[in-house]
Amino acid sequence: MLSRGGLSFLSGHSGCMLLFLFGFVSLVFLQAEAATKKYQFDVQVSNVSRLCHAKPIVTVNGQFPGPTIYAREGDRVIINVSNHAQYNMSIHWHGLKQYANGWADGPAYITQCPIQTGSNYVYDFNVTGQRGTLWWHAHILWLRATVYGAIVILPKQGTPYPFPKPDKEHVLVFGEWWHGDVEEIVKQGNAMGLPPNMSDAHTINGKPDTYALEVEQGKIYLLRIANAALNDELFFAVAGHNLTVVEIDAVYTKPFTTSAILIAPGQTTNVLVYANSVPGRYFMAVRPFQDVPIPVDNKTATAILQYKGIPNTVLPSLPQLPSPNDTAYALSYNNKLRSLNTPTSAKCPLESRPEAIVYRWARKESHYENMKGVFTPDFPDKPPRAFNYTGAPLTANLFTSHGTRLSKIAFNSTVELVIQDTNLLSVESHPFHLHGYNFFVVGTGIGNFNPAKDPAKYNLVDPPERNTVGVPTGGWSAIRFRADNPGVWFFHCHLELHTGWGLKTAFVVEDGPGKDQAVRPPPKDLPPC
């Protein structure tokens, strides 16, 4: 049975009458632990109006945002994507590891050719060892401006949350809205050699100012938050209430309480809200964080947290958000993020092989089929020409070479990657996302990374584990991961503008020695180019 949106817990299994109660309970338990969730995604053009501007946009099943995918840890998920829009389409299931199954990962021309108009493709994957909030989005052109939605992975039956059980859960997805046709706006910017015009508004669940959430006095609410904005890091707060952070990028954290969170494009954050304030109406608000003089859509989007029984005539109060350029708050917030690891249960690799950043990509098929001439696996581990990366704006010629050069990684090796911001055009924060993996953020600093001194400051005990890291403005972040997922995995800045300008690469992780440690054969319906 297919679900076009929302919850789908129909596994397609049926049980037999058993004489023994133990056998019956065992059968029900196995079914609950290994269900199959099926979804139908129809990519289609729908007319949508926001802020008195109506326009046709690309949607999934006519919804904006698109439907939320629900599954449990251990489930199999099958999503049939049928493309009825005028654009080619691919969809990325952001944060799902897709073990040895990059064919279901979704980035166009990296692990698949896009789904052409009038065609379909079935994304078939298992949710293994993950639970929490992730999200999905189009991964071609700028179509994720409207093609996106949340993924909610519930823990296995009987497994509690490692924090107070919420009375109710809500999904909040932040986005951006352009009054005009986004693809045309991008084309105009490219034709002039300039960034496209910034968005006209930010949104919460697709709306700039009209989404409402009802709560009851004394109850606990879990907010599952995803930042689907194309180019903006965002502060979020709720007037009259603190937020208790309990998860980032579908990984539990040591809980801490804060007045506001910072969430970069591509990241997710789960927070607990205790409805213990004076019953009333309170604004929830998001606005950008930008600590350099780069044009940004500085508009604030609001939604309302409303206590049950309070009339709509009561005026809501606004939260005290950090200043848009509050670098100190941003750094302090990110420094509070800690995984549940302890000195006796640390999972972070203690030793690693250094890697570097590359600005090209290659198709997974060329690696799997061993095609020649598509890419070369000789990307340098260090920048060929060192310079003062965060000093005065660079005017020297770096003699940039052209080519598709990737970094090949041996299976099960441990990798450290230092991501350094530069002042080539301007210093700026960058949210970097690695497909196919989580990683540990072992270090962050301002200025140039010092390989002789900075590693001594790494947190190797309880570093935050995530799939998207915010590299600070004029600074660096160091991440570590174990390369135990074979395939070609995209690595890129999640600011759509920067991805289009070339801030992207892919890593080739070789097959392992075991029969289950090799890339699976491609599915028969893999879209052709």
MIGU-399683 format. One record per residue: residue in one letter; y, z, x of N, C-alpha, C in turn. Coordinates in steps of 0.02 Angstrom, whole numbers, plus 50000, padded with zeros to 5 digits. Atoms other than C-alpha are relative to their C-alpha. Layout:
MIGU-399683
aYZXYZXYZX;...
This chain:
MIGU-399683
m499415000050042500005000050000500625000050044;l499395000749960501734995550065500565004149969;s499414996550023503305005750054500614996250026;r499405003749980504994996850055500535004750028;g499514995449973505925012550106499835007049979;g500144993150016505875031350107499315002250023;l500624996949978504315042050121499404995949980;s500625003750014502635033450134499425003750031;f500574996249974501155044950151499354997449971;l500615002950026499875033050078499604997250057;s500385001949941498525031250209499484994849986;g500505004950016497345019950116499295002750006;h500664997149993495885032050143499785002949933;s500274996750059494755038650005499415004350021;g500534995349981493575053550014499414999749953;c500604999650041491805055649949499905007249978;m500174993450024491185070349846499495003150048;l500454996649954490375082649966499765006549970;l500304994150029489225096949923500265006350033;f499814994149963489885108750054500765000350006;l499274999249997491665115550047500264998850069;f499775001049931491775115550237500074992650016;g499965007249986491395097050245500584996849965;f499445002950036492675093250111500665001650034;v499384998149967494035103150199500084996250065;s499965003649937493605094650364500224992949989;l499815006950014493755077450286500744999449983;v499295000150017495445081350209500435001050062;f499624998749939496045088250376500044993850044;l499995005949957495535072550471500444994649970;q499575005150031496385061350343500745001750011;a499314998049992497985071550354500244999050071;e499815000549931497945070650543500064992850025;a500015006949975497695051850558500124995249943;a499835004550055498585042850417500304993550026;t499685006349984499225025050416500584999149952;k499405001050040501015022450354500204992650004;k499845007150002501465004850299500694999149968;y499345001550025503214998250273500114992549998;q499785007050003503944981550220500764999950011;f499295000849985505624977250299500204992749986;d499735006650014506504962350220500714999750028;v499345000949970507964957250330500374994849959;q499665004450047509224949650211500755001450002;v499284999350003511084947050184500185003049932;s499794996650061511884958850058500755000950002;n499284998950004513674960949998500135007549997;v499844992949996514394977950044500765000750004;s499284998649999516134985250017500135006850029;r499784993749972516934998750122500764999650011;l499284999649990518775004150124500364994049971;c499705005650038519214990549998499904993250034;h500165006349968518474976950109499274998449986;a500685002250016516954967650044499814994350046;k500235005449957515904956450153499244999749997;p500735000349993514114950150174499785002850068;i500264997349938513124959850304499244999250001;v500725000249993511354959050371499735007149989;t500294993550017510304973250299499244999650002;v500724999650012508514979050283499905002549929;n500144998350070507924979350102500635001249960;g499384999350036509734978050046500345006750009;q499724993349991510114995550111500425000450063;f499574998949943511515000950227500225007350000;p500505001649949510985010650326499324998249969;g500665001950023509195004750315499575006049983;p500454994650021507705014850253499795004450058;t500274995349951507125030350344499254999450003;i500725000149990505375029250417499755007250009;y500304993449994504325044850392499284999350024;a500694999949975502735048550488499875007050026;r500194993949965501775062950565499754998350069;e500285000849934501305065250745499264998149994;g500695002450003499665055650770499904994349952;d500085005350049499975043050631500044993150032;r499905007149984499835024250644500534997449952;v499465002850041501375014850581499964992450005;i500025007350004501324996750524500604997749960;i499385002350032502974988150483500024992450002;n499955007250004503014970250424500734998049990;v499305002150003504734962850461500034992649982;s499905006950023505154947150363500744998350005;n499315001749986506744938350417500254994749952;h499695004750048507744930350276500734998850015;a499295000949982509424930850366500084993850043;q499875006149962510264916650460499945001150075;y500054998449928510094925650628499275001450018;n500634997549974508554927750734500035007750005;m500014992750006507994945950728499455003150042;s500514995749971507064959150827500225007249987;i499844993050015506964977850794499665004550052;h500234995249950506794991750921499925006849967;w500164993450027505995008450876500195005050054;h499674996649945507155018650985499705006950013;g500274993649979506295032751078499255000549993;l500735000050004504495028751028499724997150065;k500225001849933503495027351188499574993750002;q500385006350003502355012951133499534999350059;y500424999949941501015017051261499594993650007;a500345006349983500365000751340500084994849946;n499915004250059501044992251185500724997749995;g499315002450000502714984951235500134994449951;w499915005350050502404970751112500325002749936;a499704997050060502984982950977500675003350015;d499394996549981504524988951073500624996849970;g499485003350039505714975851005500584996650033;p499405003449974507094970651127499884992550009;a500095007350000507334951851108500034997450071;y500055003549936506844941351259499815004750058;i500264995449949506214956951351499255000849989;t500704999150016504574961051265499774995549944;q500185004950052504604947951127500564995049993;c499495004650024505494932451071500175002149929;p499794997450065506484935850912499634996749942;i500305002550062505844933550735500494994949971;q499555005250023506564917050679500095000349924;t499865000250072507324914150507499404996949963;g500575002450039505934912050379499335002350027;s500634997849971504624920450489499955007649994;n500114992850001503884937850502499605002150061;y500384997049944503124949450632499825007049980;v500244993450017502094965150612500045004550062;y499974994949948502574979850722499475005349984;d500584995650012500984990250739499965004850059;f499994995249944501055006350841499765006849976;n500224993250012500395024050854500555004850022;v499534994749982501495039550857499605005450035;t500434995649960500675049250998500425005050040;g499674994949961501295065751067500745000649990;q499294999550014502995064650985500105002749930;r499804997750065503825073550842500755001450003;g499284998950001505655074850790500374994149970;t499565005250028507095063150750500134994550051;l499835006049961507245045550821500344995149953;w499695004850046507965029650749499794993050020;w500175007049987507725010850739500644995849990;h499415004450007508954996450756499844992950023;a500055006849975509134977850781500145000050075;h499905000249928509004973250965500124992850022;i499805006849983509814956150972500724999149975;l499295000950015511654950950973500325006949986;w499694993750020512754964450891499765001949929;l500224999050068511694965050733499845007249983;r500124993050016511344983550751500625003449970;a499414997350035513104985950681499835002049928;t500194998450069512264985950510499245000749991;v500734999650006510374984850544499765006050040;y500234993949967509855002650583499795005149948;g500224994650044509035018050510499665005450041;a500294994249967508215034550552499244999750000;i500724998949996506435038850604499895007650001;v500164992950003505785056150555499255000950013;i500704998749982504175061550641499875007449988;l500154993150015503505077550564499445002650046;p500554997349960502385089350664499334999249964;k500665000250031500525088950634499955005549948;q500094995150053499965098050478499815006850030;g500154993349976499975116750509500355002050064;t499634998449939501075115650664500725001849982;p499324998050020502695125550639500524997550050;y499445001149954504395121950712500075006150046;p499874994249955504835132850864500685003149987;f499364997050020506385138850770499935001949926;p500064997950070506725146650598499894994049953;k500175005550046505975136050460500584998549954;p499455001750045507345126650368499774999649927;d500165000750071507405127150179500034992749977;k499945007150018507895108750174500244996150061;e499805004349945508185094150291500414994149974;h499595005850018509485080250287500084995650062;v499895004949947509715064450391500734997849998;l499325002549993511455059950454500004994750056;v499975005349950511685043250543500724997750006;f499315002049987513375039450622500014992650019;g499945007149984513975021550637500724997850005;e499335003149998515455009750650500034994649947;w499895005150051516204997950522500574995450021;w499495005149989517164981850550500154996649933;h499825003650062518124973850406499774992750003;g500195007149993517714956550475499274999150019;d500685001849978516114947650525499925001950074;v500054997449933515534956750681499824994650050;e500215005249953514674941750761500574995250014;e499425004349989516244931150738500515003550044;i499524996149958517314945050813499775000050072;v500265000149932516164945550965500114993150031;k499895006749975516264926650984500734998950020;q499295000849984518154927150979500185003650064;g499864996349939518204940551113499724996450061;n500315003549944516994930951225500394993750019;a499625006249987518014914951206500645001450039;m499384998249964519554923951271499865004150063;g500164996049942518614933551405500225007249993;l499764993350014519074949951323499485003849959;p500444996350045518154964151236500154998249928;p499865001250071517954961251049500455005449971;n499594995050033519144970150932499585006149983;m500354993850015518664988350908499875000649925;s500184999150071517904994250744500605002749961;d499464997750044519004998550595499885007049972;a500144993350026518135014750547499335002350028;h500664997049988516715026650587499695001949934;t500344998650063515415030650457499495005650009;i500544995250004514215044550408499544997649944;n500465003050048512685037350321500324994049965;g499735006250025513615021050301500675000549964;k499384999150038515175028550222500525003550043;p499484996949959516845032750303500225006949974;d499694993850025517305047050186499725002549933;t500214998150067516265049050028499305003149996;y500674997250002514545055650079500055007649989;a499984992850015514185073150009499305002950005;l500634996549990512825085850047500075006949967;e499964993650035512495100649931499565005250032;v500384994549970511925117450000500035006149954;e500014993850038511485134349927500125005950047;q499844994149962512155150949988499375003550025;g500554996249970510975159850109499424995950026;k500555004249978509855144950147500154996750067;i499945003249934509525136050313499864992649993;y500075007350005509735117250332499924997050070;l500105003849938509085105850469500334993249992;l499675006550000510245091150502499704995850056;r500285004749952509365076550587500534994650012;i499415004149986510785067050672499844994650050;a500075005649953510765049950755500674996550006;n499385003849989512225040650834499824992650008;a500125007250001512035022250788500634996050015;a499385003749983513825017950839499864995450059;l500125004949948513905002750951500325001950066;n499624999249938515195008651076500335006850009;d499614993849998515795026451042499565006250004;e500264993350001515235043651096500395004049948;l499684996750057515615055650954499925007650004;f500044992950015516035073850926499845000849926;f500164998650070515335081350765500045007649989;a499954992950017515725097950681500025000749924;v499974998250071515635106550511500495005749993;a499504994850009517125116550453499685006549976;g500234993550023516765135150435499295001750018;h500704998849983515025133950510499874998250073;n500245001849934514235134250682499374995849994;l500605004149997512835122550733499535002950053;t500504997749951511235128350818499584994050021;v500375005849975510525114450927499285002050015;v500714998449990508615114350924499594994150025;e500385005849978508125096750975500474994450021;i499655006049981508765081351067499494994550013;d500445005849988507945064151067499275001649987;a500684998250021506405071150979499645004450050;v500294995049955506125084851109500355006749985;y499724993550015506355103251066500395002750060;t499584996949949507685112851162500005007649991;k499844993050008508065130851196500615000449953;p499455000050049509165134651044500645003050029;f499364997049985511015137751070500494998149945;t499525000950055512485139250951500654997350028;t499395003349977514035128550966500434998449939;s499555001850055515565124250862499994992549987;a500035007250008515325105550891499494997250049;i500465003449955514075093650968500324993550025;l499825006649973514325078151076499374995849999;i500585004350006513165063651041500204992950018;a499845006749975513175046951133499614994849960;p500395005350033512615030151061499284999950024;g500715000149983510725029951056499675006849998;q500284993349998510515048851057499895002749929;t500104996250062509845060150919500045007450016;t499944992749993510155078750893499835003349934;n500144996050059509405091050770500365006750006;v499654993650000510455106150722499835003849936;l500074995650058510215120950605500705002049977;v499384997550030511635125250486499815005549952;y500124994350044511615142350404500555000149947;a499515000250054512455141650234500205007249982;n499814993050009513205158950252500755001149999;s499284999350005515055155450236500205001149927;v499744999250068516145158550084499864993649962;p500145006150038515535146349950500634995949989;g499435004550006516695131449948499804993050018;r500125006949978516875113650007500284999450071;y499835000349929516915109950194499894992950026;f500085006649970517215093850287499525000350059;m500355001749939515935087450411500374994050029;a499585005349972516845076150533499744997650067;v500155003049935516535064250678500614996150024;r499495004249969517785056450798499814999050072;p500235002049933517635048250969500215004950055;f499824997049937517615056251139500124994450050;q499835005149950518495045351268500515003150048;d499564996549954519245053051425500314995550052;v499625004749958519975037351505500414995649953;p499565003950044521375026151439499724993149984;i500305006250024520225012951364500064999949924;p499935000250073520575007051186499355001749964;v500584997850038519395015051060500225001149928;d499874998550070519285016750872500045007649993;n499904992750000520035034150858500005003149931;k499994997550068519805036150671499445005249989;t500484994750016518905051450602499654998349935;a500405000750061517495049450477499825006949974;t500154993450029517165063650356499464999449946;a500454999150056515825069350236500105007249977;i499864993450028515765085050130499365004049994;l500524995050011514625100150138500255004549943;q499754996850061514775107649964499495005149975;y500444994850027514055124149903499874998749926;k500215001150069513105123249740500445004149952;g499604996750050514175127349590500754999750012;i499285000649984515845123849675500254993349972;p499755006350030516875110949578500324995550052;n499715005049954517495095049660500755000650006;t499274999249996519275100349628500225004550057;v499834995849943519185112849772500124995750061;l499845004049942520025105349924499595002250061;p500404998149941518895104750079500465001750060;s499654998549938519445112050245499724995850057;l500205004249944519385102050407499745004350058;p500244996349941518395107550562500474999150059;q499625000549938519205110650731499574996250051;l500365004149952518495096250833500325000650069;p499695000349933518735095751022500494994250004;s499535005549989520165084851082499624993750020;p500365006249984519665066451100499874999150075;n500095000849927519855067751291499795006550033;d500184993549974519105085151313499384999550046;t500545000749952518065081951469499645006650013;a500314993549986517775100351501499515002049945;y500464998350055517005102851329499374995750004;a500585004549996515885087651351499525002150055;l500434998049945515235093251520499675006749985;s500274993450016515005111251460499444999449948;y500515000950052514045105651306499354997250029;n500615003149971512845094451402499655004750048;n500304995349953512565108251530499595005449964;k500374995050038511905119651392499324997449976;l500625002850025510485107751348499445001650048;r500574998049959508835114651413499364998949960;s500645000850033507045110251373499665006749990;l500374993850011505785123351316499585002050060;n500394998349941504975122851488500225006750031;t499874993849964504855138851590499764999150072;p500245000749931504515141851776499244999150005;t500745000649997502645142951734499754994049960;s500235005850039502605127651619500424993850013;a499575005749985503805115551703499614993550004;k500345006450001503335097451674500374994750041;c499595004849964504685089251778499684998450067;p500275001749934504045079351930500405003250056;l499664996549946504445089252087500154995550059;e499875004949948504355074352204500054993149967;s499895006450033504875056452171500144994650051;r499815005949962505165038952235500694997849976;p499345002150023506995033352233499994992949973;e499935006750029507475018452127500744998549994;a499315002050006509075009152091500114996349934;i499825003450062509984999951952500024992550013;v499995007349996509764981251920500354997349938;y499605002550055510784969951806499724993549971;r500315006050030509534956851747499415002449960;w500594998350039508034956151630499494994650005;a500545005050000506374947251613499555001249941;r500444999550057505114943851478499345003150019;k500634996749989503564954451463499434995050006;e500545005049998502504938951433499914997150070;s500065002949933502904932251606499615004650046;h500384995149960502224948351682499264999949979;y500694999550025500674948951570499614993750018;e500345006349987500254930551594500044997950074;n499925001449928500704931351780500344993350012;m499625006249992501934917051760500425000450065;k499605000449939502824911451919500704997449986;g499335002750004504674908451939500445003149947;v499594996950052505274919751797500415005750029;f499634994749966505744934851902499655001550067;t500304997749937505454942252074500035007650002;p500034992650000504934960552100500285003150063;d499734997749936506084963752247500705002949994;f499344997050007507584972652178500085005850050;p499934994849948508294984052315500045007049969;d499994993150023508075002752297500685003450009;k499334997249990509855005852355500514994349996;p499495005250003511504996452331500064996550068;p499965003649936511594982752464500645001450039;r499354998749967513424986752499500285006649972;a499734993550021513955004952490500764999850002;f499274999449999515765008852446500175006549963;n499784994050035516785022952371499984998649925;y500145002350069516065020852197500525002549950;t499544997250049517295032152106500715000850027;g499334999649971518815029952217500484995449964;a499515004650029520285018252189499654993749975;p500315006250026519905002652087499854995050055;l500235004349945518914990852196500314993149995;t499735006849998519734974552250499604995650048;a500385003849951518504969352387499454995949965;n500555004250025517204955752360499345003150019;l500654997049985515464963352345499464994850011;f500485005549989514634946152364499395000849956;t500544999150048513624948552207499524994150001;s500505005350001512004938752211499744998949929;h500265001850066511254929852062499244999550003;g500725000550002509444930852010499715005149951;t500364995350043508164939751902499525003850044;r500394996049953507524953252017499875006849969;l500204993850031506564968051949499705004850051;s500314994949958505864984052021499305001349974;k500694998850020503974985252017499805007150021;i500174993049989503265002852004499255000849992;a500724998750003501485008352040499855004949943;f500204995750056500575016351894499945007250022;n500054992749991500735035251883500415002750059;s499554997449949502025036352022500575003849967;t499424996550027503495048051999500634996750027;v499405003949984505215040151999500625004349989;e499344997250009506955046952027500504994449999;l499495005250007508395036151970500685003449996;v499314997450001510205040552012500454994549971;i499565004850034511425031951894500725002050016;q499334998549974513145031051972500534995949963;d499435003550029514725026751875500434997250057;t499585003049949515935015551970500694998449970;n499325001750020517765010851965500144992650012;l499905007249991517504991951971500534997449953;l499475001650049518504989551811500375006349982;s499744993350014518755007651762499425004749999;v500524995050010517765023551771499935000949925;e500144999250071516935026851603499315003149993;s500664997250013515485036651530499534994549975;h500505005050019513875026851503499375003549974;p500634997450025512415031651390499434995250018;f500545004449978510875024351478499355001849964;h500624999250038509265021851379499434996550036;l500605002849970507535019151452499474999149945;h500525001450048506255010651340499335002450027;g500694998449981504455016651340499895006850030;y500064993649964504815033651417500505005149975;n499514994649993505625050451407500095001450074;f499884998149930506385056851567500345006950001;f499674993549991507065073251635500674998850034;v499345000449969508925074451672500065005950048;v500054994449951508785084651832500675001750032;g499364998549969510585083351890500564995649973;t499405003650021512345078051842500585002650041;g499424997949962513965078251939500584995249993;i499395004150000515725071451955500124997550071;g499895003149935516195059552096499394996150023;n500575003749973514975050652211499415004550012;f500614996349987513175056452220499915000850076;n500124998649929512815064752388499265001550010;p500734999049994510965062452432499815005750047;a500154994649953511085075752568500105006949968;k499834993550028511795089652458499815000849927;d500084999250072511615086052273499295001649977;p500684998350023509705086552257499845007450003;a500134992849995509735104852309500235003649937;k499744996950061510655108352146499604997949938;y500375002450058509365099752034499685005849961;n500384995450044508625109151887499314997049991;l500695002550004506745106551907499565004749958;v500374995250041506245120851791500034998249926;d499935001550071506945117151618500544994849987;p499505005250013507965101051629499904997049930;p500095003250065508305092451463499584993650007;e500435005950002507025079151420500254995649943;r499745004450052507665063951326499874992850019;n500085007249986507695044851317500664996650013;t499345002949989509585042051329500445005350031;v499604995249964510705050651455500734997650003;g499295001649994512605051251453500235001150071;v499744999449932513215047551629500755001449995;p499304998050010514905056451644500494995150033;t499465004249974516525047251676500135001750073;g499884998949929516755044951863499505004550033;g500514995649973515125053851898499324996850002;w500685002549993513245052251908499525004449962;s500564996250028511625057751828499374998050037;a500655001249968509915059351909499455001549950;i500554999150046508355057051804499344999150036;r500675000749972506505058551843499504998849944;f500545001150048504965051951753499384997850038;r500645002249973503145048351785499834993249969;a500115006850024502735029751772499284999149976;d500685000250026501185031751665499924995649939;n500035004550058501575018551533500074992850026;p499975006749970501115000951595500374995049956;g499645005250036502184986151548500684998650030;v499315001649981503954979351561500455003949953;w499604995550041505224992051502500744999250015;f499295001349996507054988551469500375006550016;f499574994349982508385000151544500714997449998;h499335002950010510184997751490500495005249974;c499474996150031511845005351443499994998749925;h500045000850072511855008651256500684998949968;l499385002950027513665003351237499874992549993;e500195007050011513384986351159500424995350041;l499565004149960514884979351249499744999350072;h500235000149931514154984151419499334996550007;t500635003749998512414977751378500124992550003;g499835007250001513164960751339500314997750065;w499685001849937514134961151502499525000550059;g500495000249946512564963851605499755006750025;l500214993549976512314982651624499315001649972;k500684999650026510434981351599499514997750053;t500535001849955508794979451690499345001049965;a500664998450025506924980951666499575002250059;f500494997749950505564990151763499314997349982;v500695002450009503824982851787499545005550024;v500484994849983502544996851782499314996950000;e500655003349993500864990951846499465003649959;d500574997150036499214993851756499695005550042;g500384994849967498215009351797499274998050008;p500705001849987496375009751850499555000849939;g500434998850058495685015751682500054994449949;k500015005450050495215004451538500555000949948;d499464998850048496545012751428500685000550035;q499384999649961497865011551565500284993150018;a499765006849989498214992951553500364997549938;v499635002950056499414983051445499514996649952;r500435003150050498574978051283500144992549996;p499875007150012498364959451244500534999249946;p499485000950051499804952451142499694998749931;p500265001450068499564951850952500044992649985;k500045007150016499154935150875500644997449967;d499405002350035500764934750774500645001150041;l499424999249957501914937850924500464993949992;p499565005750014503454927050886500064995350060;p499895004949946503604910950987500744999150013;c499305001549985505204905951074500184993049976;
